């Protein structure tokens, strides 16, 4: 029986703490500090989670421009986790 492929520690940790699709929706609906407060972590920790989970984030100045009524870019689609990583139950659940 082949040995089960393990997720890298950072990715496994973040998948255990966050649902990818839910976090993606949150990141594009509110500024990082607000999301961080929701989870009880800093905005830097949210950004790290997004990086490890391959979640695109709004560009710098996005919320300022949006609040000023300026046109902003639409959120890109949430990419799948790289094929080199095994599927995780949290990622499958949110499909």
DOGU-614622 format. One record per residue: residue number from 1; residue in one letter; x, y, z of N, C-alpha, C, O in turn. Coordinates in Angstrom, 3 decimals. Each point is the difference from the previous one (the first is absolute). Last residue first. Example, Ala and Ser with C-alpha at 12.3 -4.5 7.8 and 13.67 -1.06 7.14 Angstrom:
2 / S / 12.850 / -2.250 / 7.080 / 0.820 / 1.190 / 0.060 / -0.770 / 1.090 / 0.730 / 0.509 / 1.108 / 0.169
1 / A / -0.219 / -6.828 / -0.239 / -0.890 / 1.190 / 0.000 / 0.900 / 1.200 / 0.000 / 1.036 / -0.019 / 0.665
***
This chain:
95 / X / -15.929 / 22.599 / -2.487 / -0.176 / -0.001 / -1.463 / -1.453 / 0.135 / -0.383 / -0.326 / 0.018 / -1.187
94 / X / 2.435 / -0.440 / 5.705 / -0.471 / 1.317 / -0.453 / -0.182 / 0.065 / -1.506 / -0.305 / 1.072 / -0.523
93 / X / 1.938 / -5.017 / 2.759 / -1.294 / 0.329 / 0.582 / -0.555 / 1.280 / -0.581 / -1.209 / 0.123 / -0.195
92 / X / 5.626 / -1.565 / -0.932 / -1.037 / -0.767 / -0.684 / -1.386 / 0.370 / 0.493 / -0.938 / 0.078 / -0.793
91 / X / 4.674 / 1.836 / 2.914 / -0.095 / 0.502 / -1.359 / -1.080 / -0.725 / -0.776 / -0.711 / 0.622 / -0.789
90 / X / 1.640 / -2.095 / 5.139 / -0.575 / 1.333 / 0.056 / -0.163 / 0.569 / -1.394 / -1.017 / 0.629 / -0.291
89 / X / 3.157 / -4.865 / 0.844 / -1.443 / -0.050 / 0.210 / -0.637 / 1.382 / 0.040 / -1.129 / 0.156 / -0.465
88 / X / 5.447 / -1.024 / -2.478 / -0.250 / 0.046 / 1.437 / -1.506 / 0.078 / 0.195 / -0.707 / 0.593 / -0.814
87 / X / 4.533 / -2.226 / -3.289 / -1.264 / 0.627 / 0.398 / -0.145 / -0.086 / 1.505 / 0.487 / -0.941 / 0.627
86 / X / 4.485 / 1.014 / -2.642 / -1.156 / -0.891 / 0.093 / -1.243 / 0.775 / 0.405 / 0.097 / 1.038 / 0.655
85 / X / 4.005 / 1.064 / -3.535 / -0.465 / -0.150 / 1.380 / -1.190 / -0.945 / 0.031 / -0.875 / 0.084 / -0.861
84 / X / 2.917 / 1.185 / -3.209 / 1.060 / -0.658 / 0.763 / -0.387 / -0.210 / 1.464 / 0.641 / -0.767 / 0.718
83 / X / -3.313 / 3.195 / -3.917 / -0.174 / -1.451 / -0.107 / 1.054 / -0.751 / 0.798 / -0.205 / -1.160 / 0.357
82 / X / -1.429 / 6.164 / 1.072 / 0.843 / -0.660 / -0.990 / -0.174 / -1.515 / 0.035 / -0.206 / -0.584 / 1.064
81 / X / -3.931 / 3.435 / 0.400 / 1.319 / -0.213 / 0.569 / 0.842 / -0.711 / -1.054 / -0.536 / -0.774 / -0.793
80 / X / -3.214 / 3.790 / -1.169 / 0.098 / -1.253 / 0.751 / 1.372 / -0.049 / 0.640 / 0.932 / 0.664 / -0.453
79 / X / -3.045 / 4.158 / -0.505 / 0.619 / -1.138 / -0.680 / -0.055 / -1.248 / 0.884 / -0.112 / 0.088 / 1.222
78 / X / -3.207 / 4.272 / -1.578 / 0.812 / -0.734 / 0.964 / 0.608 / -1.200 / -0.714 / -0.726 / -0.882 / -0.457
77 / X / -0.539 / 5.474 / -2.195 / -0.564 / -1.275 / 0.470 / 0.957 / -0.646 / 0.995 / 1.215 / 0.175 / -0.092
76 / X / -1.162 / 5.131 / -0.212 / 0.306 / -1.113 / -0.889 / -0.620 / -1.275 / 0.556 / -0.352 / -0.061 / 1.178
75 / X / -1.727 / 5.038 / -0.352 / 0.828 / -1.053 / 0.588 / 0.300 / -1.090 / -1.026 / -0.891 / -0.433 / -0.730
74 / X / 0.155 / 5.453 / -0.944 / -0.825 / -1.103 / 0.505 / 0.918 / -1.060 / 0.598 / 1.134 / -0.168 / -0.450
73 / X / 0.192 / 5.467 / 0.296 / 0.034 / -1.244 / -0.769 / -0.887 / -1.056 / 0.652 / -0.155 / -0.042 / 1.221
72 / X / -1.068 / 5.258 / -0.713 / 1.052 / -0.917 / 0.446 / -0.083 / -1.284 / -0.818 / -1.032 / -0.323 / -0.588
71 / X / -0.715 / 5.957 / 0.558 / -0.135 / -1.374 / -0.484 / 1.192 / -0.845 / 0.472 / 1.142 / 0.458 / -0.018
70 / X / -2.836 / 3.650 / 3.043 / 0.719 / -0.214 / -1.259 / -0.200 / -1.442 / -0.466 / -0.260 / -0.886 / 0.814
69 / X / -1.279 / 3.113 / 3.377 / -0.935 / -0.135 / -1.103 / 0.662 / -0.180 / -1.357 / -0.664 / 0.095 / -1.033
68 / X / 2.564 / 0.139 / 5.602 / -0.109 / 1.299 / -0.661 / -0.956 / -0.053 / -1.189 / -0.219 / 1.009 / -0.670
67 / X / 1.280 / -4.946 / 3.146 / -0.688 / 0.914 / 0.917 / -0.196 / 1.387 / -0.622 / -0.945 / 0.707 / 0.351
66 / X / 3.471 / -3.883 / -2.768 / -1.403 / -0.432 / 0.069 / -0.813 / 0.940 / 0.887 / -1.114 / 0.389 / -0.350
65 / X / 5.769 / 0.278 / 0.085 / -0.659 / 0.359 / -1.256 / -1.482 / -0.369 / 0.027 / -0.847 / 0.764 / -0.460
64 / X / 3.428 / -2.040 / 4.116 / -0.047 / 1.459 / -0.046 / -0.746 / 0.454 / -1.253 / -0.859 / 0.881 / 0.050
63 / X / 1.762 / -5.466 / 0.465 / -1.091 / 0.443 / 0.877 / -0.129 / 1.511 / 0.035 / -1.107 / 0.519 / 0.144
62 / X / 4.644 / -2.474 / -2.761 / -1.309 / -0.461 / -0.470 / -1.131 / 0.571 / 0.848 / -0.972 / 0.531 / -0.537
61 / X / 5.941 / -0.137 / 1.063 / -0.824 / 1.147 / -0.360 / -1.404 / -0.367 / -0.449 / -0.812 / 0.887 / -0.262
60 / X / 4.450 / -4.612 / -0.211 / 0.145 / 1.125 / 0.913 / -0.829 / 1.170 / -0.512 / 0.025 / 0.304 / -1.192
59 / X / -1.804 / -4.992 / -0.422 / 1.254 / 0.751 / -0.068 / 0.007 / 1.144 / 1.016 / -1.040 / 0.410 / 0.516
58 / X / -1.682 / -5.105 / 0.307 / -0.143 / 1.297 / -0.677 / 1.350 / 0.735 / -0.026 / 0.795 / -0.129 / 0.931
57 / X / -0.584 / -5.189 / -0.832 / -0.420 / 1.085 / 0.895 / -0.165 / 1.293 / -0.790 / 0.621 / 0.171 / -1.049
56 / X / -0.570 / -6.022 / 0.287 / 0.354 / 1.341 / -0.466 / -0.583 / 1.068 / 0.928 / -1.107 / -0.144 / 0.519
55 / X / 2.613 / -4.929 / 0.764 / -1.201 / 0.830 / -0.105 / 0.426 / 1.381 / -0.476 / 0.783 / 0.665 / 0.679
54 / X / 1.732 / -5.002 / 0.626 / -0.135 / 0.436 / -1.396 / -1.322 / 0.745 / -0.232 / -0.728 / -0.271 / -0.955
53 / X / 2.718 / -1.414 / 5.186 / -1.166 / -0.690 / -0.563 / -0.283 / 0.417 / -1.445 / -1.027 / -0.373 / -0.567
52 / X / 4.626 / 2.299 / 3.121 / 0.176 / -1.451 / 0.106 / -1.129 / -0.771 / -0.669 / 0.214 / -1.093 / -0.524
51 / X / -0.543 / 5.840 / 0.718 / 1.171 / -0.388 / -0.788 / 0.157 / -1.521 / -0.006 / 0.163 / -0.601 / -1.062
50 / X / -3.482 / 2.461 / 3.806 / -0.362 / 0.130 / -1.413 / 1.152 / -0.450 / -0.892 / -0.218 / -0.679 / -1.003
49 / X / 1.035 / 0.873 / 5.589 / -0.931 / -1.094 / -0.293 / -0.382 / 0.030 / -1.476 / -0.027 / -1.038 / -0.660
48 / X / 2.597 / 4.581 / 2.228 / 0.794 / -1.227 / -0.073 / -0.889 / -1.194 / -0.342 / 0.372 / -0.847 / -0.812
47 / X / -2.498 / 4.948 / 1.592 / 0.745 / 0.048 / -1.263 / 0.850 / -1.259 / -0.174 / 0.086 / -0.539 / -1.104
46 / X / -2.299 / 1.061 / 5.187 / -0.985 / -0.252 / -1.064 / 0.704 / -0.008 / -1.351 / -0.273 / -0.866 / -0.832
45 / X / 2.868 / 2.063 / 4.493 / -0.309 / -1.429 / 0.056 / -1.033 / -0.371 / -1.063 / 0.091 / -1.072 / -0.599
44 / X / 0.922 / 5.593 / 1.118 / 1.162 / -0.695 / -0.568 / -0.242 / -1.508 / -0.001 / 0.353 / -0.683 / -0.962
43 / X / -3.424 / 3.562 / 3.075 / -0.180 / 0.009 / -1.449 / 1.166 / -0.703 / -0.696 / -0.175 / -0.555 / -1.084
42 / X / -0.871 / -1.053 / 6.044 / 0.351 / 1.247 / -0.679 / -0.281 / -0.098 / -1.494 / -0.199 / -1.086 / -0.544
41 / X / -2.804 / -1.652 / 4.174 / 1.398 / 0.026 / -0.427 / 0.269 / 1.329 / -0.685 / -0.915 / 0.796 / -0.214
40 / X / -3.430 / -2.689 / 1.724 / 0.848 / 0.191 / 1.173 / 1.479 / -0.067 / -0.340 / 0.814 / -0.415 / 0.825
39 / X / -4.891 / 0.208 / -3.752 / 0.684 / -1.251 / 0.350 / 0.879 / 0.119 / 1.244 / 0.505 / -1.006 / 0.499
38 / X / -2.920 / 4.796 / -2.097 / -0.998 / -1.070 / 0.010 / 0.627 / -1.320 / 0.464 / -0.607 / -0.753 / 0.761
37 / X / 3.385 / 4.484 / -1.542 / -0.724 / 0.117 / 1.273 / -1.032 / -1.110 / 0.138 / -0.202 / -0.533 / 1.091
36 / X / 2.505 / 0.840 / -5.190 / 0.878 / -0.455 / 1.081 / -0.684 / 0.059 / 1.350 / 0.137 / -0.920 / 0.806
35 / X / -2.314 / 2.754 / -4.519 / -0.037 / -1.461 / -0.056 / 0.855 / -0.583 / 1.111 / -0.384 / -0.979 / 0.640
34 / X / 0.478 / 5.609 / -1.153 / -1.334 / -0.412 / 0.452 / -0.112 / -1.527 / 0.019 / -0.567 / -0.571 / 0.931
33 / X / 4.512 / 2.545 / -2.701 / -0.082 / 0.169 / 1.458 / -1.350 / -0.461 / 0.569 / -0.056 / -0.579 / 1.085
32 / X / 0.703 / 0.431 / -5.916 / 0.700 / -1.020 / 0.791 / -0.080 / 0.218 / 1.521 / -0.212 / -0.964 / 0.736
31 / X / -3.711 / 2.949 / -3.967 / 1.448 / 0.172 / 0.174 / 0.591 / -1.046 / 0.950 / -0.684 / -0.506 / 0.890
30 / X / -3.728 / -0.750 / -3.763 / 0.360 / 0.895 / 1.098 / 1.521 / 0.124 / 0.096 / 0.721 / -0.903 / -0.424
29 / X / -2.940 / -1.759 / -2.951 / -1.170 / 0.736 / 0.460 / 0.302 / 0.985 / 1.131 / -0.848 / 0.826 / 0.339
28 / X / 3.878 / -4.040 / -2.578 / -0.480 / 0.900 / -1.045 / -1.244 / 0.775 / 0.435 / -0.562 / 0.757 / -0.792
27 / X / 2.594 / -3.931 / 3.698 / 1.102 / 0.866 / -0.412 / -0.455 / 1.016 / -1.050 / 0.515 / 1.117 / -0.048
26 / X / -3.527 / -4.549 / 1.498 / 0.209 / 1.033 / 1.015 / 1.052 / 1.014 / -0.443 / -0.184 / 1.207 / 0.161
25 / X / -0.634 / -4.996 / -2.888 / -1.143 / 0.925 / -0.037 / 0.181 / 1.139 / 1.001 / -0.323 / 1.150 / -0.298
24 / X / 3.559 / -4.565 / 0.359 / 0.077 / 0.743 / -1.267 / -1.130 / 1.030 / -0.074 / 0.236 / 1.160 / -0.340
23 / X / -0.321 / -4.175 / 3.907 / 1.017 / 1.030 / 0.202 / 0.162 / 0.850 / -1.259 / 0.161 / 1.218 / 0.088
22 / X / -3.054 / -4.881 / -0.380 / -0.552 / 0.995 / 0.921 / 1.001 / 1.137 / 0.212 / -0.372 / 1.173 / -0.033
21 / X / 1.733 / -4.873 / -2.507 / -1.000 / 0.797 / -0.730 / -0.590 / 1.089 / 0.886 / -0.250 / 1.114 / -0.460
20 / X / 3.461 / -4.116 / 2.459 / 0.545 / 0.802 / -1.104 / -1.043 / 0.883 / -0.660 / 0.218 / 1.202 / -0.154
19 / X / -0.166 / -2.633 / 5.285 / -0.615 / -0.593 / -1.179 / 0.412 / 0.893 / -1.171 / -0.275 / 1.199 / 0.024
18 / X / 3.103 / -1.767 / 4.737 / -0.834 / 0.789 / -0.893 / -0.611 / -0.870 / -1.101 / 0.612 / -0.970 / -0.448
17 / X / 2.221 / -0.840 / 3.992 / -0.553 / 1.191 / 0.647 / -1.008 / 0.740 / -0.878 / -0.936 / 0.607 / 0.520
16 / X / 3.368 / -4.503 / -1.965 / -0.690 / -0.415 / 1.225 / -0.714 / 1.180 / 0.643 / -1.023 / -0.176 / 0.662
15 / X / 3.740 / 0.889 / -4.413 / -1.220 / -0.700 / -0.405 / -0.793 / -0.469 / 1.210 / -1.227 / -0.079 / -0.047
14 / X / 5.435 / 2.087 / 0.796 / -0.989 / 0.977 / -0.442 / -1.291 / -0.661 / -0.465 / -1.080 / 0.544 / 0.229
13 / X / 4.688 / -3.324 / 1.098 / -0.414 / 0.841 / 1.136 / -1.104 / 0.972 / -0.422 / -1.003 / 0.149 / 0.698
12 / X / 3.061 / -2.786 / -4.014 / -0.865 / -0.820 / 0.857 / -0.538 / 0.830 / 1.162 / -1.174 / -0.101 / 0.354
11 / X / 4.360 / 2.136 / -3.148 / -1.287 / -0.156 / -0.684 / -0.967 / -0.803 / 0.858 / -1.170 / 0.364 / 0.116
10 / X / 5.581 / 0.168 / 1.499 / -0.700 / 1.289 / -0.074 / -1.374 / -0.132 / -0.620 / -0.973 / 0.554 / 0.511
9 / X / 3.806 / -4.486 / -0.365 / -0.469 / 0.462 / 1.311 / -0.788 / 1.290 / -0.058 / -1.074 / 0.082 / 0.596
8 / X / 1.090 / -3.340 / -4.834 / 1.025 / 0.779 / 0.689 / -0.591 / 0.616 / 1.266 / -1.175 / 0.366 / 0.029
7 / X / -1.130 / -4.806 / -1.631 / 0.051 / 1.412 / -0.381 / 1.186 / 0.660 / 0.681 / 0.346 / -0.370 / 1.121
6 / X / -0.512 / -4.952 / -2.386 / -0.319 / 0.987 / 1.038 / 0.107 / 1.408 / -0.557 / 0.845 / 0.290 / -0.848
5 / X / -1.932 / -5.560 / -1.098 / 0.773 / 1.216 / -0.209 / -0.445 / 1.028 / 1.032 / -1.195 / 0.212 / 0.206
4 / X / 1.028 / -5.663 / 0.414 / -0.810 / 1.188 / -0.295 / 0.904 / 1.222 / -0.127 / 0.903 / 0.208 / 0.810
3 / X / 0.761 / -5.246 / -1.967 / -0.065 / 0.922 / 1.134 / -0.789 / 1.240 / -0.413 / 0.210 / 0.531 / -1.091
2 / X / -1.060 / -5.419 / -1.187 / 0.853 / 1.190 / -0.049 / -0.230 / 0.892 / 1.206 / -1.103 / 0.099 / 0.537
1 / X / 0.648 / -5.516 / -0.742 / -0.852 / 1.186 / 0.000 / 0.891 / 1.240 / 0.000 / 0.871 / 0.132 / 0.860
***
